[in-house]
Amino acid sequence: MKETQFNRRKFIKDTATTAAGIAGLSALSKNAFAELETSKPLINVDDNSAKYKAEPRINFSVIGINHAHINSQVEAVLRGGGRFVSFYAKEPDLAAAFAKRFPQAKLAGSEKEILEDKSIQLVLSSAIPNERAPLGIRVMRHGKDYMSDKPGITSLQQLAEVRKVQKETGRIYSIMYSERLEHRATIKAGDLVKAGAIGKVIQTIGLGPHRMSPKTRPDWFFDRNRFGGIITDIASHQFDQYLFFTGSTKAEVVAAQVGNVNHPQYPAFEDFGDVMLRGNGGAGYIRVDWFTPDGLNTWGDGRLTVLGTEGYIEIRKNVDIAGRQGGNHLFLVNQKETKYIDCTKEPLPYGQQLVDDVINRTETAMTQEHCFLATELALKAQKQAQGIKLGKLENR
């Protein structure tokens, strides 16, 4: 009990005072979780979240703050020209910490209060994963646009309903695939690929290792029905990047496998998964896991390799184990040169583009079909994945 209270106080303190990204620890609240360590943020946002030069152009609110990704979601929209009006959270400890970080937003008395506020144009959420799609449907039916943390949808049934309501309402359903949209080196890689630096893209390889840290995880983190499964959850980033870099508009899952190979105390959990893809723009391979060792100074050595006909790009998202400090490391190899590029000062356009889309009813941040296709592939891979255990196969 003392440990729980200590960690909760530390989460509140860290979340309220840390300015960079989403580096606060999770509470041990039953509904709270973050996949992060305080040493390194998941995504690199502006150093001082209190300084936003963009004039407010829309009003937005937040419903559900069960993952610390909500901090970077809010900061992206603030940078893009959003006015943060209000938020609602069922958990008093999380609400208190969030209010200290974003004092400009008032705590609403209910979800309904936000949904029925006609001045609100956009709602953000990092609720428990399996609750995000139903919330998004309610948001769209109230005439508002929606931005969810990933995974934004946890079942094919949810996806079908979300697609139906999005088409009926014409609202935006955006999922913040932050490893691309809010990662500076990945943004730079997109510019290089577009400029032809590595020729035609053949394949992407996306690796998403994470640190387990079970003492900071709530019960639902270990329940596949609530977090959607390891491919649905973590690998959603990699499916987004695969589609983006290969330019694929159609794709299929060639093979997929998942397993709980080292955490028998959590029988409904998955700690390893990988996927092979092929599409009309290129091939892809994805591997995700919960095996980041404690000896690494960040939560995960996330990597992306983009192979082209004339060269390749490799991104070390969070750490360069060769010794360079920080994250956002990009390596370019082509017919002309081998080059290292520090991407820490690259701009992050997603927030501004999303606000533009809310105002202009456009799709500059991400097309709706891309958003849904990335999720559809993840959900299909999760559903058809073969089970593995070390030393034997498993029927699922």
C-alpha positions in Angstrom: 0.0 0.0 0.0 2.8 2.4 0.8 4.4 1.7 -2.5 1.2 2.4 -4.4 0.8 5.7 -2.6 4.4 6.7 -3.2 4.2 6.0 -6.9 0.9 7.8 -7.3 2.3 10.9 -5.6 5.4 10.7 -7.8 3.2 10.4 -11.0 1.3 13.6 -10.0 4.5 15.4 -9.2 6.3 14.4 -12.3 3.4 14.9 -14.7 2.7 18.4 -13.3 6.3 19.6 -13.4 8.0 17.9 -16.4 7.8 20.2 -19.4 9.1 17.9 -22.1 6.7 15.5 -23.8 5.2 12.8 -21.8 7.9 11.8 -19.4 5.7 11.5 -16.3 5.4 8.1 -14.6 2.1 6.3 -14.5 -0.1 6.2 -11.5 -0.9 2.9 -10.0 -4.6 4.0 -10.3 -6.6 1.0 -11.5 -7.3 2.9 -14.8 -3.9 4.6 -15.4 -1.0 3.4 -17.4 1.9 4.7 -19.4 4.5 2.8 -21.3 7.2 5.3 -20.5 10.2 5.8 -18.3 11.1 9.2 -16.8 14.6 9.1 -18.4 13.3 9.5 -22.0 10.0 10.7 -23.5 8.2 8.6 -26.1 8.0 11.5 -28.5 10.0 14.7 -28.7 7.9 17.8 -28.4 8.8 21.4 -27.8 11.0 21.9 -24.8 8.6 24.3 -23.0 5.0 23.3 -23.4 3.8 26.6 -21.9 5.1 28.5 -24.9 2.8 28.3 -27.9 2.9 31.1 -30.5 -0.1 30.0 -32.6 -3.2 32.1 -32.1 -6.1 29.9 -31.0 -8.3 29.0 -34.0 -10.5 26.3 -32.5 -11.7 25.1 -29.1 -10.9 21.6 -27.9 -11.5 19.4 -24.9 -10.3 16.1 -23.5 -12.2 13.1 -22.2 -10.2 10.3 -20.7 -6.6 10.6 -19.6 -5.6 7.0 -18.8 -2.4 7.1 -20.7 0.3 9.8 -20.5 0.2 10.2 -24.3 -2.6 12.6 -23.7 0.0 15.3 -22.7 1.6 15.2 -26.1 -1.8 15.1 -27.8 -2.8 18.3 -26.1 0.6 19.9 -26.8 0.3 19.1 -30.5 -3.1 20.8 -30.8 -1.9 23.8 -28.7 1.0 24.2 -31.1 -1.4 24.0 -34.0 -3.7 26.7 -32.8 -6.1 25.1 -30.4 -7.6 26.6 -27.2 -7.8 24.0 -24.5 -11.2 24.7 -22.8 -12.1 21.7 -20.6 -11.4 18.1 -19.7 -13.2 15.3 -17.9 -11.6 12.3 -16.1 -13.2 9.8 -13.8 -10.1 9.4 -11.7 -9.5 12.2 -9.2 -5.7 11.6 -8.9 -5.2 11.7 -12.6 -7.4 14.8 -12.9 -5.5 16.6 -10.3 -2.2 16.0 -11.9 -3.5 16.9 -15.4 -5.1 20.1 -14.1 -1.7 21.3 -12.7 -0.1 20.6 -16.1 -2.8 22.4 -18.1 -4.3 25.0 -15.7 -6.0 26.8 -18.6 -8.6 24.0 -18.9 -11.5 23.6 -16.5 -12.5 20.3 -15.1 -15.9 19.4 -16.5 -18.5 17.7 -14.3 -19.2 14.9 -16.8 -18.6 13.7 -20.3 -22.0 14.9 -21.3 -21.1 18.5 -20.4 -18.3 18.5 -23.0 -20.2 16.6 -25.7 -23.1 19.1 -25.4 -20.9 22.2 -25.4 -21.4 23.6 -28.9 -18.3 25.8 -28.7 -16.1 22.7 -28.6 -14.9 21.5 -32.1 -12.4 18.8 -31.3 -12.2 16.2 -28.5 -9.0 14.3 -27.6 -8.8 11.1 -25.6 -6.3 8.6 -24.2 -9.0 6.6 -22.3 -8.5 2.8 -21.7 -8.0 1.4 -25.3 -11.2 -0.6 -25.7 -13.2 2.5 -24.6 -11.7 4.9 -27.2 -13.8 3.9 -30.2 -17.2 4.0 -28.4 -16.2 7.4 -27.1 -15.2 8.5 -30.6 -18.6 7.5 -31.9 -20.4 9.5 -29.3 -18.1 12.5 -30.1 -18.8 12.3 -33.8 -22.6 11.9 -33.3 -22.4 15.2 -31.3 -21.0 17.0 -34.3 -17.4 17.1 -33.1 -14.1 15.9 -34.5 -12.0 13.3 -32.6 -8.4 12.5 -32.0 -7.6 9.3 -30.2 -4.4 8.0 -28.8 -3.3 4.7 -30.4 -4.8 2.1 -30.5 -7.8 4.1 -31.5 -9.9 1.0 -32.1 -9.5 -2.5 -30.6 -11.7 -4.8 -32.7 -12.9 -5.2 -36.2 -16.5 -4.8 -34.9 -15.6 -1.4 -33.5 -13.8 -0.5 -36.7 -16.9 -1.3 -38.8 -19.1 0.9 -36.5 -16.6 3.8 -36.4 -16.3 3.7 -40.3 -20.1 3.8 -40.5 -20.6 6.7 -38.1 -17.7 8.7 -39.6 -19.2 8.4 -43.1 -22.6 9.3 -41.8 -21.4 12.4 -39.9 -18.5 13.6 -42.0 -16.5 14.2 -38.8 -12.8 13.6 -38.5 -11.6 10.4 -36.6 -7.9 10.8 -36.2 -5.5 8.4 -34.4 -2.3 9.9 -33.2 0.3 7.4 -34.5 2.9 9.4 -32.6 6.0 7.4 -33.7 5.5 9.1 -37.1 3.3 12.1 -36.6 5.2 13.4 -33.5 8.7 12.1 -34.1 11.1 14.5 -35.7 13.4 12.0 -37.4 10.5 10.2 -38.9 9.2 13.4 -40.3 12.6 14.1 -41.8 12.7 10.6 -43.3 9.4 11.3 -45.0 10.8 14.4 -46.6 13.9 12.6 -47.8 11.9 9.7 -49.3 9.6 12.2 -51.0 12.7 14.0 -52.5 13.9 10.7 -53.9 17.0 10.3 -51.7 16.7 6.5 -51.7 14.8 5.8 -54.9 11.6 3.8 -54.8 10.8 2.3 -51.5 10.8 -1.5 -51.4 10.3 -2.4 -47.7 10.0 -0.9 -44.2 11.2 -2.7 -41.1 9.7 -1.3 -37.9 10.9 -2.4 -34.5 9.0 -1.4 -31.3 10.5 -2.7 -28.2 9.2 -1.6 -24.8 10.1 -1.9 -21.1 7.7 -3.9 -19.0 7.8 -2.1 -15.6 4.9 -4.2 -14.2 4.8 -2.3 -10.9 3.6 0.8 -12.7 0.9 -1.0 -14.7 -2.8 -1.3 -13.8 -4.8 -4.5 -14.0 -6.3 -3.8 -17.5 -2.8 -3.4 -19.0 -2.5 -7.2 -18.7 -6.0 -8.0 -20.2 -5.9 -8.5 -24.0 -9.6 -7.8 -24.2 -9.0 -4.3 -22.9 -5.7 -3.3 -24.5 -6.4 -5.1 -27.8 -3.4 -7.4 -28.0 0.3 -6.5 -28.6 -0.1 -6.1 -32.4 -3.2 -4.0 -32.1 -1.6 -1.8 -29.5 2.1 -1.2 -30.0 2.3 -2.2 -33.7 -0.3 0.3 -34.8 2.6 2.7 -35.1 4.4 0.4 -37.5 1.5 -0.2 -39.7 1.0 3.5 -40.1 4.6 4.0 -41.0 4.5 1.0 -43.4 1.6 2.5 -45.4 3.1 6.0 -45.3 6.6 5.2 -46.5 5.6 2.5 -49.1 2.7 4.6 -50.4 0.5 1.4 -50.2 -3.3 2.0 -50.4 -4.0 -1.8 -50.4 -2.2 -4.3 -48.3 -2.5 -7.8 -46.7 -1.1 -9.6 -43.8 1.2 -12.4 -45.0 1.9 -13.9 -41.6 1.6 -12.9 -38.0 2.4 -14.4 -34.6 2.1 -13.5 -31.0 3.0 -15.0 -27.7 3.4 -14.7 -24.0 6.8 -16.2 -23.8 8.1 -15.0 -20.4 5.2 -13.7 -18.3 3.1 -16.7 -17.2 1.9 -14.7 -14.2 -0.2 -12.7 -16.6 -2.0 -15.3 -18.7 -4.1 -12.7 -20.7 -1.0 -10.7 -21.7 1.2 -10.8 -24.8 4.9 -9.9 -24.7 6.0 -10.6 -28.3 4.6 -10.2 -31.8 5.7 -9.9 -35.4 4.1 -9.5 -38.8 4.9 -9.7 -42.5 3.1 -7.5 -44.9 2.8 -7.0 -48.7 1.0 -4.2 -50.4 0.6 -2.4 -53.7 3.5 -0.1 -52.7 6.0 -2.4 -51.0 6.6 -5.0 -48.4 6.9 -4.7 -44.6 8.1 -6.4 -41.5 7.1 -5.5 -37.9 8.3 -6.7 -34.6 7.1 -5.5 -31.2 7.9 -6.7 -27.7 8.1 -6.0 -24.0 11.7 -7.0 -23.5 13.7 -3.8 -23.2 16.4 -4.6 -20.6 17.0 -2.4 -17.6 20.5 -1.6 -18.8 19.2 0.6 -21.6 18.7 4.3 -20.6 15.3 4.6 -22.3 12.1 2.7 -22.5 12.8 1.2 -25.9 15.3 1.2 -28.8 12.7 2.0 -31.4 13.9 1.7 -34.9 12.7 2.1 -38.5 14.5 1.1 -41.6 13.3 2.2 -45.0 14.8 0.3 -47.9 14.9 1.8 -51.4 16.2 0.9 -54.8 19.0 3.5 -54.4 19.7 3.4 -50.7 18.2 3.2 -47.3 17.4 5.2 -44.2 17.7 4.0 -40.6 16.2 5.9 -37.7 17.1 5.3 -34.1 14.1 6.9 -32.5 15.1 7.1 -28.8 18.7 6.2 -28.4 21.9 5.7 -30.4 23.7 2.9 -28.6 26.9 4.0 -30.3 27.0 7.0 -28.0 25.3 10.0 -29.4 23.0 11.7 -26.9 19.2 11.8 -27.0 17.0 10.6 -29.8 16.0 11.5 -33.3 19.0 10.0 -35.0 18.8 9.4 -38.8 21.3 7.6 -41.0 21.1 8.0 -44.8 23.0 5.7 -47.1 22.7 6.1 -50.9 24.7 6.1 -54.1 26.3 9.4 -53.1 27.1 9.3 -49.4 26.7 7.9 -46.0 25.4 10.6 -43.7 24.2 11.1 -40.2 21.5 13.7 -39.6 20.5 15.2 -36.2 16.8 15.7 -36.4 16.1 17.3 -33.0 15.1 20.6 -34.6 12.8 19.3 -37.3 9.3 20.8 -37.1 6.2 18.8 -36.1 3.4 19.7 -38.4 0.6 17.3 -37.3 -1.1 19.6 -34.8 -1.3 22.5 -37.2 -2.5 20.3 -40.0 -5.2 18.7 -37.8 -6.4 22.1 -36.7 -6.4 23.2 -40.4 -8.5 20.1 -41.2 -11.0 20.9 -38.5 -11.5 24.4 -39.8 -11.3 23.6 -43.6 -12.8 20.1 -43.6 -9.7 18.8 -45.4 -7.3 15.8 -44.9 -3.9 17.3 -44.7 -2.8 15.7 -41.4 -3.8 12.2 -42.5 -6.4 10.9 -44.9 -9.3 9.1 -43.2 -8.8 6.0 -45.3 -5.1 5.8 -44.3 -6.1 6.2 -40.6 -8.6 3.3 -40.8 -6.4 1.1 -43.1 -3.5 1.2 -40.7 -5.8 0.1 -37.9 -7.6 -2.5 -40.0 -4.2 -4.2 -40.9 -3.2 -4.3 -37.2 -6.6 -5.7 -36.2 -6.5 -8.4 -38.9 -2.9 -9.3 -38.0 -3.8 -9.6 -34.4 -6.9 -11.8 -35.1 -5.1 -14.2 -37.5 -1.8 -14.3 -35.5 -0.5 -17.8 -34.7 0.4 -18.4 -31.1 3.9 -19.2 -30.1 5.7 -20.4 -27.0 9.3 -21.0 -26.6 9.9 -24.6 -27.6 6.5 -25.3 -29.1 3.6 -24.0 -31.2 0.3 -22.9 -29.7 -3.2 -23.1 -31.0 -5.2 -19.9 -30.6 
